């Protein structure tokens, strides 16, 4: 359907045009009329006109003046000038205003129909272009959201790949290395409305200034905010702006909002401590709503008992490697920390463990895209809401993590080439012996260089790290036999020096061999 304006001070002209257009384009047009330039402007203001036939000589504002006014607020209108004035200056003004066609009366009906058909085609092209631009913009917005989430994860769970971080900084055009984190916590919202709630939150936070926003995890959103290091008043300005942001979020979202804010950091290598500070600020306050700054909690017990983010990172690393037993040990350490520091706060434990599960499932979906659809998440949400005791909660999350590790292990096994499968078998059969990359590559009959590259690609770990993990797994299995000494287990795991073995075991597992044995 096309909206058409017929503007002429003579009713007979309007009637004639209406007859010609409706006869040639039946059912395709919605026709509006105007008898003066002022009326034409008003019609265009209240209707989304696609095509306008305009006379030049009309009472009050003439056609040229009306076209100029209409183009200011509705530049997409295609204007066809239809006038008895065959004057060069009028034609020149009309062309300068970007009219679609300039026709001199009298005009035969075939010319009018042809001009209208061309105008309709031009409108169609414009609509398709606009729709394409909208689709491209929506896709770009979607891509930006994904990149933002990846950037947040990279900062919270840093790796040695500094090049990745630099790529993100270039993408977001971040020039200054100063920043702070804020973690926004939303209370008492219904899961069915979480998408709209998150979109509204994004709009509000983005309108408050430049920042990068992570996904909604459980009931928290992590936000990275660049800071102008040259501004000496930045810290105080941040405090003032966050009070306003909290007020806007609380009013628009209609929920209790708590915001934990880290101190300003000047190096991105401090991203993990900054994130932890924003969490500590949240956990350190018992208030139900407000903005809480980590700098205000420097003397609280929270600061001396920092959240063990390194343990959480190790869980993710070992889960990605398919190391079930190490994950169980680390998970027990993490839950033990919460039992010691927040024995009566089940909600804090729920939020943290659920966030951990989100990250493990995200890793799993990168390998197996069909894993963990909406139905699975919905069931997990339902179970979490019903849980009222710590043990049930810990077991539920761990069983879900175990499922993820099973999928990861199966995926890795299925995609391994016969060469790497053979190499892994040789390694596991000779863990107590000296194992070198050159020896294994010789036995699988490929060059050491190619073997090293292929091994990393298919197992996700380099050769040395893989052997170390296999030896640690062997040691954990042997430690279940209390009749064996640590020295014997060290030798059977491939380490001639028991002291070195114990230090390495502690570093990787988080417990000494003796502590691990006692925990079984």
C-alpha positions as CSV (number, residue, x, y, z in Angstrom):
1,X,0.0,0.0,0.0
2,X,1.2,3.5,-0.9
3,X,0.1,6.7,0.8
4,X,-0.4,9.4,-1.9
5,X,-1.1,13.2,-1.4
6,X,-2.9,15.1,-4.1
7,X,-2.4,18.9,-3.5
8,X,-4.1,21.3,-5.9
9,X,-6.4,24.3,-5.3
10,X,-8.7,23.1,-8.1
11,X,-11.0,20.3,-7.0
12,X,-11.5,19.1,-10.6
13,X,-7.7,18.4,-10.9
14,X,-7.8,16.4,-7.6
15,X,-10.8,14.4,-8.9
16,X,-9.2,13.8,-12.2
17,X,-6.0,12.6,-10.6
18,X,-7.9,10.4,-8.2
19,X,-9.8,8.8,-11.1
20,X,-6.6,8.1,-13.1
21,X,-4.6,6.7,-10.2
22,X,-7.4,4.4,-8.8
23,X,-8.2,3.1,-12.3
24,X,-4.5,2.2,-13.0
25,X,-3.6,1.1,-9.5
26,X,-6.7,-0.4,-8.0
27,X,-6.5,-1.3,-4.3
28,X,-2.8,-0.2,-4.0
29,X,-3.2,3.5,-3.0
30,X,-4.5,5.4,0.0
31,X,-5.2,8.9,-1.2
32,X,-5.1,12.1,0.9
33,X,-6.0,15.5,-0.5
34,X,-5.1,19.2,0.2
35,X,-6.3,22.4,-1.3
36,X,-3.4,24.7,-0.2
37,X,0.3,24.6,0.7
38,X,-0.5,24.8,4.5
39,X,-3.0,21.9,4.2
40,X,-0.4,19.8,2.3
41,X,2.2,20.4,5.1
42,X,-0.4,19.4,7.8
43,X,-1.4,16.2,5.9
44,X,2.3,15.2,5.6
45,X,2.8,15.8,9.3
46,X,-0.1,13.5,10.3
47,X,0.4,10.8,7.6
48,X,3.4,9.0,6.4
49,X,3.1,10.1,2.8
50,X,5.1,8.1,0.2
51,X,4.3,10.1,-3.0
52,X,2.9,13.7,-3.3
53,X,1.5,15.4,-6.4
54,X,2.0,19.1,-5.8
55,X,0.7,22.1,-7.7
56,X,2.9,25.2,-7.5
57,X,0.2,27.9,-7.6
58,X,-1.9,27.5,-4.5
59,X,-3.4,30.0,-2.0
60,X,-1.2,31.0,1.0
61,X,2.0,29.0,0.8
62,X,2.8,28.1,-2.8
63,X,3.9,24.6,-3.8
64,X,7.6,25.4,-3.8
65,X,7.4,26.7,-0.2
66,X,5.3,23.7,0.9
67,X,7.8,21.3,-0.7
68,X,10.7,22.9,1.1
69,X,8.9,22.6,4.5
70,X,7.8,19.0,3.9
71,X,11.3,17.9,2.9
72,X,12.7,19.3,6.2
73,X,10.6,16.8,8.4
74,X,9.9,14.1,5.8
75,X,12.8,13.9,3.3
76,X,11.8,10.5,1.9
77,X,8.6,11.8,0.3
78,X,8.7,11.6,-3.5
79,X,7.3,14.8,-4.9
80,X,5.8,15.1,-8.4
81,X,5.3,18.7,-9.4
82,X,2.2,19.1,-11.6
83,X,1.7,22.7,-12.7
84,X,0.5,25.0,-15.4
85,X,3.5,27.2,-14.9
86,X,6.1,26.4,-17.4
87,X,8.8,28.7,-16.0
88,X,12.5,27.9,-15.8
89,X,12.9,29.4,-12.3
90,X,10.1,27.2,-10.8
91,X,11.6,24.1,-12.5
92,X,15.1,25.0,-11.2
93,X,13.8,25.5,-7.6
94,X,11.9,22.2,-7.8
95,X,15.0,20.4,-9.0
96,X,17.1,21.9,-6.2
97,X,14.6,20.6,-3.7
98,X,15.0,17.1,-5.1
99,X,11.6,16.5,-6.6
100,X,11.0,13.2,-8.4
101,X,9.4,14.6,-11.5
102,X,8.3,18.0,-12.9
103,X,5.3,17.8,-15.2
104,X,3.6,20.7,-17.0
105,X,-0.2,20.8,-17.4
106,X,-2.0,19.5,-19.4
107,X,-0.6,16.0,-18.9
108,X,-2.2,12.9,-20.5
109,X,-3.3,10.1,-18.3
110,X,-0.7,7.7,-19.7
111,X,2.1,10.0,-18.6
112,X,0.6,10.4,-15.1
113,X,0.3,6.6,-14.8
114,X,3.8,6.0,-16.0
115,X,5.3,8.6,-13.6
116,X,3.3,7.1,-10.7
117,X,4.5,3.6,-11.6
118,X,8.1,4.8,-11.6
119,X,7.6,6.6,-8.2
120,X,6.1,3.4,-6.7
121,X,9.1,1.4,-7.9
122,X,11.4,4.0,-6.3
123,X,9.4,3.7,-3.0
124,X,9.8,-0.1,-3.1
125,X,13.6,0.2,-3.6
126,X,13.8,2.6,-0.7
127,X,11.7,0.3,1.5
128,X,13.9,-2.7,0.7
129,X,17.0,-0.7,1.4
130,X,15.6,0.5,4.7
131,X,14.7,-3.1,5.7
132,X,18.1,-4.3,4.7
133,X,19.8,-1.6,6.8
134,X,17.6,-2.5,9.8
135,X,18.5,-6.2,9.4
136,X,22.2,-5.3,9.1
137,X,22.0,-3.0,12.1
138,X,20.2,-5.8,14.2
139,X,22.9,-8.3,13.2
140,X,25.7,-5.9,14.1
141,X,24.0,-5.2,17.4
142,X,23.9,-8.9,18.0
143,X,27.5,-9.3,17.1
144,X,28.5,-6.4,19.4
145,X,26.6,-8.0,22.3
146,X,28.6,-11.3,21.7
147,X,31.9,-9.5,21.5
148,X,31.1,-7.5,24.6
149,X,30.3,-10.7,26.5
150,X,33.6,-12.3,25.3
151,X,35.5,-9.2,26.3
152,X,34.1,-9.3,29.8
153,X,34.9,-13.1,30.1
154,X,38.4,-12.4,28.9
155,X,38.9,-9.8,31.6
156,X,37.4,-11.9,34.4
157,X,39.2,-15.1,33.4
158,X,42.4,-13.8,31.9
159,X,44.8,-15.9,29.9
160,X,48.3,-15.5,28.5
161,X,46.8,-14.3,25.2
162,X,47.4,-10.6,25.5
163,X,46.9,-10.3,21.7
164,X,43.2,-11.2,22.2
165,X,42.8,-8.4,24.7
166,X,44.5,-5.9,22.4
167,X,42.1,-6.9,19.6
168,X,39.1,-6.2,21.8
169,X,40.5,-2.8,22.8
170,X,40.9,-1.9,19.1
171,X,37.4,-3.1,18.4
172,X,35.9,-0.9,21.1
173,X,38.3,2.0,20.4
174,X,39.5,2.0,24.0
175,X,42.6,4.1,24.2
176,X,43.1,4.6,27.9
177,X,44.0,1.7,30.2
178,X,42.3,3.1,33.3
179,X,38.9,1.5,34.2
180,X,36.7,0.2,36.9
181,X,34.2,-2.6,37.2
182,X,30.7,-2.5,38.5
183,X,28.5,-5.5,39.1
184,X,24.8,-4.7,39.0
185,X,22.5,-7.1,41.1
186,X,18.8,-7.2,40.4
187,X,16.4,-8.7,42.9
188,X,12.9,-10.2,42.7
189,X,12.4,-10.3,39.0
190,X,10.4,-12.9,37.0
191,X,12.5,-15.2,34.7
192,X,9.9,-14.8,31.9
193,X,10.7,-11.1,31.7
194,X,14.5,-11.3,31.9
195,X,15.1,-10.6,28.2
196,X,13.2,-7.3,28.3
197,X,14.6,-6.4,31.7
198,X,18.1,-6.9,30.4
199,X,17.5,-4.8,27.3
200,X,16.1,-2.0,29.3
201,X,19.0,-2.2,31.7
202,X,21.5,-2.0,28.8
203,X,19.7,1.1,27.4
204,X,19.9,2.8,30.8
205,X,23.5,2.0,31.5
206,X,24.7,2.8,28.0
207,X,22.9,6.2,28.1
208,X,24.9,7.0,31.3
209,X,28.3,6.9,29.5
210,X,30.8,4.8,27.6
211,X,31.0,1.2,28.9
212,X,31.0,-2.5,27.9
213,X,28.2,-4.6,29.3
214,X,28.3,-8.4,29.9
215,X,25.4,-10.8,29.8
216,X,22.7,-11.3,32.5
217,X,24.1,-14.2,34.6
218,X,21.5,-15.3,37.2
219,X,20.7,-11.9,38.6
220,X,23.9,-10.0,37.9
221,X,25.4,-8.0,35.1
222,X,29.1,-7.1,35.0
223,X,30.0,-3.7,33.4
224,X,33.5,-2.6,32.3
225,X,33.8,1.2,32.4
226,X,36.8,3.0,30.8
227,X,38.0,6.1,32.8
228,X,39.9,9.2,31.6
229,X,43.1,8.9,33.6
230,X,43.8,12.6,32.9
231,X,40.8,13.7,35.0
232,X,41.8,14.2,38.6
233,X,38.2,14.4,39.7
234,X,37.2,11.1,38.1
235,X,36.6,9.2,41.3
236,X,34.2,11.7,42.8
237,X,32.4,12.1,39.4
238,X,32.0,8.4,39.2
239,X,30.4,8.3,42.7
240,X,27.9,11.0,41.7
241,X,27.0,9.5,38.4
242,X,26.4,6.0,39.9
243,X,24.0,7.5,42.5
244,X,22.0,8.8,39.5
245,X,22.3,5.6,37.6
246,X,21.0,3.6,40.6
247,X,18.0,5.9,40.9
248,X,17.2,5.5,37.1
249,X,17.6,1.7,37.2
250,X,15.4,1.3,40.3
251,X,12.7,3.6,38.9
252,X,12.6,2.1,35.3
253,X,13.1,-1.6,36.2
254,X,10.9,-1.5,39.3
255,X,13.2,-3.8,41.3
256,X,15.7,-3.5,44.1
257,X,19.1,-2.7,42.6
258,X,22.5,-3.2,44.3
259,X,25.6,-2.0,42.5
260,X,29.1,-3.1,43.6
261,X,31.9,-0.9,42.4
262,X,35.7,-1.5,42.2
263,X,38.4,1.1,42.7
264,X,39.8,2.7,39.6
265,X,42.6,0.5,38.1
266,X,45.3,1.8,35.7
267,X,46.4,-1.5,34.2
268,X,44.2,-4.1,32.4
269,X,46.2,-6.8,34.0
270,X,44.3,-5.8,37.2
271,X,41.0,-6.8,35.7
272,X,40.4,-9.9,37.8
273,X,41.2,-8.2,41.1
274,X,39.0,-5.3,40.0
275,X,36.1,-7.6,39.3
276,X,36.6,-9.4,42.6
277,X,36.5,-6.0,44.3
278,X,33.1,-5.2,42.8
279,X,31.8,-8.5,44.1
280,X,33.3,-7.9,47.5
281,X,31.6,-4.5,47.7
282,X,28.3,-6.3,47.0
283,X,28.8,-9.1,49.5
284,X,30.3,-6.7,52.1
285,X,27.1,-4.7,52.4
286,X,23.9,-5.9,54.1
287,X,21.8,-3.1,52.7
288,X,19.0,-4.2,50.4
289,X,19.5,-1.4,47.8
290,X,22.2,1.1,46.9
291,X,25.7,1.7,45.5
292,X,28.6,0.1,47.3
293,X,32.3,1.0,46.6
294,X,35.1,-1.5,47.3
295,X,37.2,1.4,48.7
296,X,34.7,1.8,51.5
297,X,35.3,-1.8,52.7
298,X,39.1,-1.8,53.0
299,X,38.9,-2.5,56.8
300,X,36.2,-5.2,56.6
301,X,36.8,-8.9,56.9
302,X,35.9,-9.3,53.2
303,X,39.2,-7.7,52.1
304,X,41.3,-10.2,54.1
305,X,39.4,-13.1,52.7
306,X,39.3,-12.4,49.0
307,X,37.1,-14.6,46.8
308,X,39.2,-17.5,45.4
309,X,38.8,-16.5,41.7
310,X,41.9,-18.5,40.9
311,X,40.1,-21.7,42.0
312,X,37.1,-20.8,39.8
313,X,39.4,-20.3,36.9
314,X,41.1,-23.7,37.5
315,X,37.7,-25.4,37.6
316,X,37.0,-23.9,34.1
317,X,40.4,-24.9,32.8
318,X,40.2,-28.5,34.1
319,X,36.6,-28.9,32.9
320,X,37.7,-27.9,29.4
321,X,40.4,-30.5,29.6
322,X,37.8,-33.2,30.7
323,X,39.6,-33.7,34.1
324,X,36.6,-34.7,36.2
325,X,38.5,-35.6,39.4
326,X,40.4,-32.3,39.5
327,X,37.2,-30.4,39.0
328,X,35.6,-32.3,41.9
329,X,38.6,-31.4,44.2
330,X,38.6,-27.8,43.2
331,X,34.8,-27.5,43.5
332,X,35.0,-28.9,47.0
333,X,37.6,-26.2,47.8
334,X,35.4,-23.4,46.4
335,X,32.3,-24.6,48.3
336,X,34.5,-24.9,51.5
337,X,35.5,-21.3,51.1
338,X,31.8,-20.2,51.1
339,X,31.0,-22.5,54.0
340,X,33.7,-20.8,56.0
341,X,33.0,-17.2,55.0
342,X,29.2,-17.2,54.3
343,X,27.8,-20.1,56.3
344,X,24.3,-18.6,56.5
345,X,24.0,-16.9,53.1
346,X,22.6,-19.5,50.7
347,X,21.7,-16.8,48.1
348,X,25.4,-15.8,47.7
349,X,26.3,-19.4,47.1
350,X,23.4,-19.9,44.7
351,X,24.4,-16.9,42.6
352,X,28.1,-17.8,42.5
353,X,27.7,-21.5,41.7
354,X,25.1,-20.7,39.0
355,X,27.4,-18.2,37.4
356,X,30.1,-20.9,37.4
357,X,27.7,-23.3,35.7
358,X,26.8,-20.7,33.1
359,X,30.5,-20.4,32.2
360,X,31.1,-24.2,32.1
361,X,28.0,-24.7,29.9
362,X,29.2,-21.8,27.6
363,X,32.5,-23.7,27.1
364,X,30.6,-26.9,26.4
365,X,28.3,-25.2,23.8
366,X,31.4,-24.0,22.0
367,X,32.2,-27.7,21.3
368,X,28.7,-29.0,21.1
369,X,26.3,-26.3,19.9
370,X,23.2,-28.5,20.5
371,X,24.0,-28.9,24.2
372,X,22.0,-27.3,27.0
373,X,19.0,-25.7,25.2
374,X,16.3,-23.6,26.8
375,X,14.4,-26.5,28.3
376,X,17.5,-27.5,30.2
377,X,18.1,-24.0,31.6
378,X,14.4,-23.7,32.5
379,X,14.6,-27.0,34.5
380,X,17.8,-25.8,36.2
381,X,16.1,-22.5,37.2
382,X,13.1,-24.4,38.6
383,X,15.3,-26.7,40.7
384,X,17.5,-23.8,42.0
385,X,14.5,-21.8,43.1
386,X,13.2,-24.8,45.1
387,X,16.5,-25.5,46.9
388,X,16.7,-24.5,50.6
389,X,19.8,-26.2,51.8
390,X,23.5,-26.0,50.9
391,X,24.3,-29.7,50.3
392,X,21.4,-30.1,47.7
393,X,22.6,-26.9,45.9
394,X,26.2,-28.0,45.7
395,X,25.2,-31.5,44.5
396,X,22.9,-30.1,41.8
397,X,25.5,-27.7,40.3
398,X,28.2,-30.4,40.5
399,X,26.0,-32.9,38.7
400,X,25.3,-30.4,35.9
401,X,29.1,-29.6,35.6
402,X,29.8,-33.4,35.5
403,X,27.4,-33.6,32.5
404,X,29.2,-30.8,30.7
405,X,32.6,-32.5,31.3
406,X,31.2,-35.8,29.9
407,X,30.1,-34.0,26.7
408,X,33.5,-32.2,26.4
409,X,35.4,-35.5,26.9
410,X,33.2,-37.3,24.4
411,X,33.6,-34.5,21.9
412,X,37.4,-34.5,22.2
413,X,37.5,-38.3,21.9
414,X,35.4,-38.3,18.8
415,X,37.4,-35.6,17.0
416,X,40.8,-37.1,17.7
417,X,42.7,-38.6,14.8
418,X,44.1,-42.2,15.0
419,X,47.6,-40.7,15.3
420,X,46.7,-38.7,18.5
421,X,44.6,-41.5,19.9
422,X,47.7,-43.8,19.5
423,X,49.9,-41.2,21.1
424,X,47.6,-40.8,24.1
425,X,47.5,-44.5,24.6
426,X,51.4,-44.7,24.5
427,X,51.6,-41.8,27.0
428,X,49.1,-43.4,29.5
429,X,50.9,-46.8,29.3
430,X,54.3,-45.2,30.1
431,X,53.5,-42.5,32.7
432,X,56.1,-43.9,35.1
433,X,58.8,-43.7,32.4
434,X,60.7,-40.8,30.8
435,X,58.5,-39.5,28.0
436,X,59.7,-37.1,25.3
437,X,57.9,-35.5,22.4
438,X,60.6,-36.8,20.0
439,X,60.1,-40.4,21.2
440,X,56.3,-40.3,20.9
441,X,56.4,-38.6,17.5
442,X,58.8,-41.3,16.3
443,X,56.5,-44.0,17.4
444,X,53.5,-42.5,15.7
445,X,55.7,-41.9,12.6
446,X,55.3,-38.1,12.0
447,X,57.7,-35.2,12.5
448,X,58.0,-33.7,16.1
449,X,57.0,-30.3,14.8
450,X,53.8,-31.5,13.1
451,X,53.0,-33.8,16.0
452,X,53.3,-31.0,18.5
453,X,51.0,-28.8,16.5
454,X,48.4,-31.6,15.9
455,X,48.5,-32.7,19.5
456,X,47.7,-29.1,20.7
457,X,44.9,-28.7,18.2
458,X,43.2,-32.0,19.0
459,X,43.6,-32.2,22.8
460,X,43.5,-28.5,23.6
461,X,46.7,-28.8,25.6
462,X,50.4,-28.8,24.8
463,X,52.4,-32.0,25.1
464,X,54.0,-31.3,28.5
465,X,50.8,-30.1,30.2
466,X,48.9,-33.2,28.9
467,X,51.5,-35.5,30.4
468,X,51.5,-33.6,33.7
469,X,47.7,-33.9,33.9
470,X,47.8,-37.6,33.1
471,X,50.4,-38.1,35.8
472,X,48.4,-36.2,38.4
473,X,45.4,-38.3,37.5
474,X,47.5,-41.4,38.0
475,X,48.7,-40.1,41.3
476,X,45.1,-39.4,42.5
477,X,44.1,-42.9,41.6
478,X,47.1,-44.4,43.5
479,X,46.5,-42.2,46.5
480,X,43.2,-44.1,47.2
481,X,45.4,-47.1,48.1
482,X,46.5,-46.1,51.7
483,X,49.0,-48.9,51.7
484,X,51.2,-47.1,49.2
485,X,53.7,-44.4,50.4
486,X,53.9,-41.0,48.8
487,X,57.4,-41.9,47.6
488,X,56.1,-45.0,45.8
489,X,53.2,-43.0,44.3
490,X,55.6,-40.3,43.2
491,X,57.9,-42.9,41.3
492,X,54.9,-44.7,39.7
493,X,53.6,-41.3,38.5
494,X,56.9,-40.5,36.8
495,X,58.6,-38.3,39.4
496,X,61.8,-39.5,41.0
497,X,61.9,-36.6,43.5
498,X,59.0,-36.9,46.0
499,X,59.4,-33.3,47.1
500,X,59.0,-31.9,43.6
501,X,56.1,-34.2,43.1
502,X,54.3,-32.9,46.2
503,X,54.9,-29.3,45.2
504,X,53.6,-29.9,41.7
505,X,50.6,-31.9,43.0
506,X,49.7,-29.0,45.4
507,X,50.0,-26.4,42.6
508,X,47.7,-28.3,40.2
509,X,45.2,-30.0,42.6
510,X,45.1,-27.4,45.3
511,X,45.9,-29.9,48.0
512,X,49.1,-31.8,49.1
513,X,49.1,-35.5,48.3
514,X,48.5,-36.2,52.0
515,X,45.6,-33.7,52.2
516,X,44.1,-35.2,49.1
517,X,44.3,-38.7,50.6
518,X,42.6,-37.6,53.8
519,X,39.8,-35.9,51.8
520,X,38.8,-39.1,50.0
